[in-house]
Amino acid sequence: APSEEQPRPTPLVDGSFYPASEFRLHARAPLPLPPYLHLSRNHFNLEWTGERRLKNAVMVLEWVPSVAKIAPLPTGAVAMTEAQKARLASALKLLDVDSTGLYERSALREALRSAEDLQLSDAELDELVEAYGADGGAKPPSVLSYDVLHEVLTSGRYRRAESGRYFVLLSLAEAETVRAVMHMRQGRPLVDGADVALRLRCLSAHDAIFDATENFPETPRYQASVSQHVFRFFDSAMHFRPAELNVLLREIPAKPSARRLFFTVVVACRRRLRKSWQQTPLAKLFTLEDEWSLLKLRAQVTRTREAIRKRGLLLHDAFLKFDYSRTGMLSLPEVYGAFEWLRIPVTPEEVLFFVRSVSADDHVSYADFMELLCPPAEEEEGWQDLFAAEADEGGDEAAAPPGGGAPVAVKRQLSRVTPKGGGELVRLAQQRDREEEREEAEFRRQLRLIEDARAERDKEMVVSSDFSWLRKTRLEGKPPFLVTRHACF
C-alpha cells in the first residue's frame, strides 16, 4: 500500500476537489461517505452562502493520478456494535436450517446472495471453502462453520476497492473540457512524464463510460457500484434495486434519521417534482439501521419461502392458510402463528421487525406477501414444478400462480393456522409507535431549527449589507443608474 507520507495530488490540496463526506449545504450537516468519492468546487463550492439551487449529478470523472501507485485497499473485520452483532447472529441462525452450526453449499450460496447480492458458481464456492475451510479435515470440505461464515461476511472479501483511484462529481462544463483534452491528447500521454489516467462516466445513462484514456486500469466492480449509487442518492434518486440499497446501507454508516434529514434538505434544493419517498424503495434506507438489518430481513424471507415450499404449498395457498381472520391481510399475531407453524424460531420482537420492514402498518397485505416471498428467477423452476403438480391434481387453488396477482376468491380451507402472541405483540407495537413518534418529533425539530437559522441568516445579511457588491457592478464613466423603457434602477 502507498505510504501515508506520500504527497496528495494537487487538486485535492488546492481544494479544486474535496471529499464528498465534507459536502453540506450552508449551515447543514454532512454524511459519512467513502473516502474515494469527491466533488469538484465548480459543481458545488463549500464557500457559497445562502440557499442555492443544486446542479444535477450527471458526469463523474474517474481519476487515477498514477497508474503505478494503485494498490488494493486493505480488507479486514469491520468494527460492529453489539446490536449489529445480534442482527448478524439472528440472520445466520435463520439460514442454519438444521441448527447444526454448519453451512453446506446451498446455505453458503444463500448467505452470500443475501449479504453480498452475489450468485456464486460451484467453482467460486470451492475456492471459498478451500480458502476458509482448511481445518485439518475435521469437517467435510464443502461445509463452513458459523464462526468461519461470520468471518467471511465481515471480512470484506467481496468488496474490493483500490487506493489511488478517485471518483469526482463534475459540472457539465468541466466534463466537456476534460473530454476535449482527452481527445486532443489521443495517442500521447495525457500529461507528459506522468502516468495519469482518466475515465468519464455518465450517471444518467446507467453509469455508461463516455470516454477513457488508453492506459486506464480496470475498476473493481464493487468500487464502481459504490460510486454510481452513492452519487445517485446524492442526486436525490428514489428508485433503487435491493442490491443497490444494500450498497447504500453499507457505505452510508449513519442513523436512518440522519440519512433522511440529509435527503430532505438536499432534495428541497433541486428542481424536482414533489414526490413522496414513502412509497418508493428508498424508504428502506430511512427505516433499516444498516446492512445487517437488511440481511436479517432477507434471511427471514428465505427461511419462510423454503419452509412453505417444503410444506408443499404455493404462496397463494399459504397466505389463505395463515389468514385466520379472513380479512385479506395478515395481522401481527397471524404472522407469528405462521412462523410457529412453519417451525421458524423467532421472537415477538423479530415478528414486529419483519412486519414493520414490509409495511408501514401492523399487517401484511396479499400484494406485500407475494412480492416479498416470490422466489428469485433462478429458483422459479422448482416452484413451477410444484405449481404443475397442483394443477394436475385439479385443486381449486391451482388457478393462483405463485408469482403474483390477487387471490381469485377467498375460500375456506380445511385447516387454518391459529394466531399467537396477540397481547404481547400489541404492547411491543405500541412501544415502537411511541419511539417512532419521538423520532419523528426530533426530526421535525431539527428541520425547524434549520429553517429558523436560514431565516435569521437571510435577515442578518439584508440588515448588515452595505451593498458594496452593487457599487462594484458600476461601469466607469456610466451613470449610477439604469434606465429602461419602463423603469429607472
Summary of the structure (lengths in Angstrom):
residues: 489
radius of gyration: 27.8
end to end distance: 62.1
largest distance: 96.9
contacts: 1336
relative contact order: 0.10
helix: 50%
strand: 9%
